[in-house]
Amino acid sequence: MILVTGATGTIGGAVVRQLAARGEKTRALTRDPARAGLPSGVEVVRGDYADPGSLTAATAGVRAVFLVTPPGPAAARYDTALVTAARAAGARRLVKLSAIGTGDPEVGRFGGWHEEGERAVRESGAAWTVLRPSSFAANSFGWAAAVRAGEPVPNLTGAGASGVIGPHDIAEVAVAALLDPGHGGRTYTLTGPEAISVPGQAAVLASVLGRPVGTRDLTPDEARTFLRTVWASTTPGRTTRSPGCGTSVTAATRWSPRTSPGCWADPHGPSGSGPRTTRGRSAPPDRGARPRSVLVATGRTGPGRRRVP
């Protein structure tokens, strides 16, 4: 049995669906099982990071755990509680979703949110893998209201570029780490194949929508308000160009990232009816037909998705 925490979130949900598609016994942890909407055959259990008793019940009998904790100052406490429960239950493998820049003092407080959790996983005595993804492609859905209204999208990072990555790429690496012991003791930095800035993303959106999409740099006060509201932080991090984009995804899955340049721009997302999902369409074990990333609707993923010898 494999336990997936954060199972109704963007990454956790993709991990659950990919495991279920492979026929793996999967248990999904969520605060509200009645609203989980996960594939049939998945055991859905109620749990709360702040409730040790619920974590003890959720980890009973599991052999591996995918740890997803909400970003913020409480992440260390939640990660430690999950690791403690998992090891007490005899889990032999832990895969933690962390963040790019963890441990880098130049990133600001963001860089410390997952530091204690990573340490807890590494010192747990279990086989471990840490995943440090770059900017989530799904973050662009936060621009929805501005794009629909024809207003410029908020830009916290100026001309800084990051290797935007789609959730299915992250999930594929997580599944590989949960199932393949060859990934034990590894820390993977996960990016898409192209470093792109917010103005660059806006330009791609404009080309998809056929109309201008501008950006507006936030003032320091506006940035602090945004970060306090969204991520409980007031210290903006630094976004820089991502070296070696896509290399860890390739190393872990033997496939190049499907998040090819511009593929996160979905006309059914920020400007339309919402994200296009692939519920129940995760890739089979034989690596046959590839599902699209949750943000892909531009037709740019075919040639960009290739097997690595």
Solvent accessible surface area in square Angstrom, and as a share of the most:
residue,aa,sasa,rsa
1,M,52,0.23
2,I,0,0.00
3,L,0,0.00
4,V,0,0.00
5,T,0,0.00
6,G,23,0.22
7,A,0,0.00
8,T,76,0.44
9,G,38,0.36
10,T,64,0.37
11,I,8,0.04
12,G,1,0.01
13,G,1,0.01
14,A,1,0.01
15,V,0,0.00
16,V,0,0.00
17,R,34,0.13
18,Q,8,0.04
19,L,0,0.00
20,A,29,0.23
21,A,47,0.37
22,R,72,0.26
23,G,65,0.62
24,E,48,0.22
25,K,149,0.63
26,T,3,0.02
27,R,25,0.09
28,A,0,0.00
29,L,6,0.03
30,T,14,0.08
31,R,153,0.56
32,D,60,0.31
33,P,50,0.32
34,A,99,0.77
35,R,202,0.74
36,A,11,0.08
37,G,49,0.47
38,L,29,0.15
39,P,34,0.22
40,S,116,0.75
41,G,81,0.78
42,V,18,0.10
43,E,71,0.32
44,V,48,0.27
45,V,32,0.18
46,R,132,0.48
47,G,3,0.03
48,D,29,0.15
49,Y,26,0.10
50,A,72,0.55
51,D,55,0.28
52,P,95,0.60
53,G,50,0.48
54,S,13,0.09
55,L,1,0.01
56,T,87,0.51
57,A,71,0.55
58,A,2,0.01
59,T,1,0.01
60,A,54,0.42
61,G,65,0.63
62,V,6,0.03
63,R,76,0.28
64,A,2,0.01
65,V,0,0.00
66,F,0,0.00
67,L,0,0.00
68,V,25,0.14
69,T,7,0.04
70,P,58,0.36
71,P,76,0.48
72,G,5,0.05
73,P,91,0.58
74,A,28,0.22
75,A,0,0.00
76,A,25,0.20
77,R,152,0.55
78,Y,34,0.13
79,D,0,0.00
80,T,68,0.39
81,A,29,0.22
82,L,0,0.00
83,V,11,0.06
84,T,86,0.50
85,A,11,0.09
86,A,0,0.00
87,R,86,0.31
88,A,91,0.71
89,A,36,0.28
90,G,39,0.38
91,A,0,0.00
92,R,155,0.57
93,R,46,0.17
94,L,0,0.00
95,V,0,0.00
96,K,0,0.00
97,L,13,0.07
98,S,6,0.04
99,A,35,0.27
100,I,72,0.37
101,G,21,0.21
102,T,9,0.05
103,G,40,0.39
104,D,54,0.28
105,P,122,0.77
106,E,105,0.47
107,V,24,0.14
108,G,25,0.24
109,R,125,0.46
110,F,38,0.16
111,G,4,0.04
112,G,35,0.34
113,W,23,0.08
114,H,14,0.06
115,E,67,0.30
116,E,84,0.38
117,G,0,0.00
118,E,3,0.01
119,R,99,0.36
120,A,22,0.17
121,V,0,0.00
122,R,85,0.31
123,E,130,0.58
124,S,21,0.14
125,G,68,0.65
126,A,11,0.09
127,A,45,0.35
128,W,45,0.16
129,T,1,0.01
130,V,0,0.00
131,L,0,0.00
132,R,53,0.19
133,P,4,0.02
134,S,7,0.04
135,S,42,0.27
136,F,63,0.26
137,A,1,0.01
138,A,23,0.18
139,N,79,0.40
140,S,3,0.02
141,F,44,0.18
142,G,65,0.63
143,W,24,0.08
144,A,17,0.13
145,A,76,0.59
146,A,16,0.12
147,V,2,0.01
148,R,133,0.48
149,A,67,0.52
150,G,58,0.56
151,E,97,0.43
152,P,59,0.37
153,V,0,0.00
154,P,40,0.25
155,N,3,0.02
156,L,56,0.28
157,T,48,0.28
158,G,29,0.28
159,A,96,0.74
160,G,18,0.17
161,A,14,0.11
162,S,14,0.09
163,G,0,0.00
164,V,7,0.04
165,I,0,0.00
166,G,0,0.00
167,P,4,0.03
168,H,5,0.02
169,D,1,0.00
170,I,0,0.00
171,A,0,0.00
172,E,9,0.04
173,V,0,0.00
174,A,0,0.00
175,V,1,0.01
176,A,20,0.16
177,A,1,0.01
178,L,0,0.00
179,L,46,0.23
180,D,65,0.34
181,P,99,0.62
182,G,55,0.53
183,H,16,0.07
184,G,37,0.35
185,G,43,0.41
186,R,111,0.41
187,T,53,0.31
188,Y,7,0.03
189,T,59,0.34
190,L,0,0.00
191,T,6,0.03
192,G,0,0.00
193,P,54,0.34
194,E,66,0.30
195,A,13,0.10
196,I,20,0.10
197,S,21,0.13
198,V,21,0.12
199,P,55,0.35
200,G,22,0.21
201,Q,16,0.07
202,A,2,0.02
203,A,62,0.48
204,V,25,0.15
205,L,2,0.01
206,A,21,0.17
207,S,76,0.49
208,V,39,0.22
209,L,42,0.21
210,G,70,0.67
211,R,91,0.33
212,P,122,0.77
213,V,19,0.11
214,G,39,0.37
215,T,47,0.28
216,R,114,0.41
217,D,92,0.48
218,L,29,0.14
219,T,70,0.41
220,P,93,0.58
221,D,94,0.49
222,E,64,0.29
223,A,8,0.07
224,R,91,0.33
225,T,77,0.45
226,F,71,0.30
227,L,3,0.01
228,R,131,0.48
229,T,109,0.64
230,V,76,0.44
231,W,87,0.30
232,A,62,0.48
233,S,1,0.01
234,T,41,0.24
235,T,48,0.28
236,P,64,0.40
237,G,31,0.30
238,R,139,0.51
239,T,40,0.23
240,T,68,0.39
241,R,173,0.63
242,S,14,0.09
243,P,124,0.78
244,G,47,0.45
245,C,31,0.18
246,G,4,0.04
247,T,87,0.50
248,S,20,0.13
249,V,1,0.00
250,T,27,0.16
251,A,49,0.38
252,A,8,0.06
253,T,14,0.08
254,R,100,0.37
255,W,28,0.10
256,S,11,0.07
257,P,7,0.05
258,R,5,0.02
259,T,4,0.02
260,S,8,0.05
261,P,69,0.43
262,G,1,0.01
263,C,1,0.00
264,W,7,0.02
265,A,1,0.00
266,D,1,0.00
267,P,47,0.29
268,H,79,0.35
269,G,1,0.01
270,P,2,0.01
271,S,30,0.20
272,G,28,0.26
273,S,107,0.69
274,G,15,0.15
275,P,71,0.45
276,R,94,0.34
277,T,78,0.45
278,T,7,0.04
279,R,135,0.49
280,G,59,0.57
281,R,136,0.49
282,S,12,0.08
283,A,8,0.06
284,P,50,0.32
285,P,77,0.48
286,D,113,0.58
287,R,48,0.18
288,G,34,0.33
289,A,92,0.71
290,R,53,0.19
291,P,6,0.04
292,R,91,0.33
293,S,3,0.02
294,V,18,0.10
295,L,1,0.00
296,V,0,0.00
297,A,20,0.16
298,T,33,0.19
299,G,54,0.52
300,R,102,0.37
301,T,19,0.11
302,G,52,0.50
303,P,128,0.81
304,G,30,0.29
305,R,26,0.10
306,R,141,0.51
307,R,132,0.48
308,V,27,0.15
309,P,145,0.91
